[in-house]
């Protein structure tokens, strides 16, 4: 579980960028869970993330943190949902969502399983601009589901630069 959390935190630090509205498939999935108890849903607009990144940059001297906060300035919208895992249709909803996302040019970036927890991270790239346009993270645990969706305008080189910095600083190896 520690590995999954570290990877997710690294991913959130590295790929915090968004550019337009969420995809219709992700919106439908998000809405399918709206009637459940014990759920948290929020949408964070890009301007708020931009302002927050500017404020946070004032309080750090760490070059990795500063570079990660610079990446956040490319965020236009983030959707977050935390829901109890008690929807009887959840497995079919998730299967349908992954099928729809793949048909919409999303690619699997990371798939992990550990102690009953499943993590899927998918991206949609604009091949012409070599930018990540969407980032989708779904974490399924026995008791809850966490969904994070971002619209991004992040260049692959920017991610690689921050990854290289983090490898040295955190003694990680992203090239395994």
N, C-alpha and C positions, 0 to 999 in steps of 0.2 A: 504494500500500500504506500509506503514511503516513497518508492520509486515513481509510482503513478503521480503522487502529489508533487514531487519535485519536477517531473516532466511537465505537468500541467502548469505549474507556476512559471517554469522557464518559458513555456509556450505563450502564456499570458503576458509575460514581460517582453517577449520577442515579437509577437504578432498582434499587438494591440493597435489595429488600424481598421478603418471602415470608410466606405465612400457613398453609398446610396441607401435605398431601403432594403429590407430583408427580402429573401426570395419568397414566392407564394407558397412553396412547399414547406418551408420552415415556419411561415406564418400559420399555415393550416395545422401543423403539428403543435405549435404553441397554443393555438385556440382549442385543440382537442383535449387539453388538460385543464381547461379553465374551470370546470365544475368540480374538481377534486378538492378535498379538504387538505389542509397542511401544505399549502403551496405558496411560493413566493414568485412573483413575476415582476420584472422591471425592464424598462427600456431607457437607455441612457443616450441622450443626444450627443452628437459629436462636439458641439460647441462647449458642452459642460466638461467633457473629457479633455478638450484642448486647454480650457482655462485651468482645470485641475493639474494638468501636466506642467503648465507654466508655473503655477504656485509651488508644486512639488520640486521642480528644478532649483528653486531658490534655497531649498533646505538640504541640498546634498552636494558633496564634492566628489562623490564616487563617479568615475567616468562611465562605468557600466550602467548605473542608474540613470545618469544624464542621457546616455544614448538610447536607453529603453524609453525614457520619457519623451525623447524626440520622436520615436516611432509612434507614441500615443497620439501625437498631434495629427496623425493621419486618420484617426478614427472619426467616422461620421455617425455611426449608430451601433449600439450594442444591445442585444436582447439577452436577458438572463432569466432562467426559470429553474426553480427547485421545487420538485413535487414528490409527494409520497408515491411509492411504487405499488399502489393498490388498484390501478386501473386495469380491469380484466382484459381490455383491448390493447394494452400497451405494447405487447410483443408484435402484434400485427401493425400497429401504428408505426413502430420503429422500423420494421421490415419495409413497409410501404415508403416511409420517408427516405431510407437509404436508397431504395430503387429509384425514387423520383429525383433525388439529388444526383445520383450517378447519370441519369438521363439528362440532367441539366448541367453537365460538364464538371461536376464535383469529382475530385479524385481522393482516394484514401491516402492520407499522409501517415497516420499512425493508428494501429489497432493493438490494444493490449488487454490482457486478462490477468487478474491477480486476486486470489482469495475471494472469488465471487463478485469482484468488481470488473466491469468492462468499460474500456475507454476507446472511443472512436474520435479521431480528429480528421476532418476533411477540409480540403481547400478547393476553390475555383479560381483558376488563373486566367488572365488575359494574355494569351500567347504573344500577341502583337507588341504589347507594352512590357511583357515579362513582369507583370504585377499580380499580386494576390488580391483578388477582388472580394472573396468571401472566405471566412474561416468559420467552421462549424465544429463544436466540441459537444459530445454527448457522453456523459458518465452515468453508468447504470450500476447501482449498488443494490443489495437485497432490500433495503428499506426506502431508497429514494432514487430519483432521477435528476440529474443536473444537465441543463442545456445552456450552452453559450453560443451565440451567433453574432458574428461581426461582419460588417461590410468594410472592406479595406481598399487601400490604394498604396500598398506596400511593395517595394521592390525586393526581389529575392536577395540581391547583393546586401541590402541593409540588414536583413535577417542573418545572413552569413557573417557579417562583421560583428554583430552583437554575439552570435553564437561563439565565434572565435574568442572574443573577450571573456565570455562566461566560462569557456573551457579552461582557460588558464586560471581564472580567479576561483572557480568552484571545483576544480579538479574533476571535470566531466569530460567524457569522450563521446561527442555526437557523431563520430564517424565510424562507430562499431558496426 
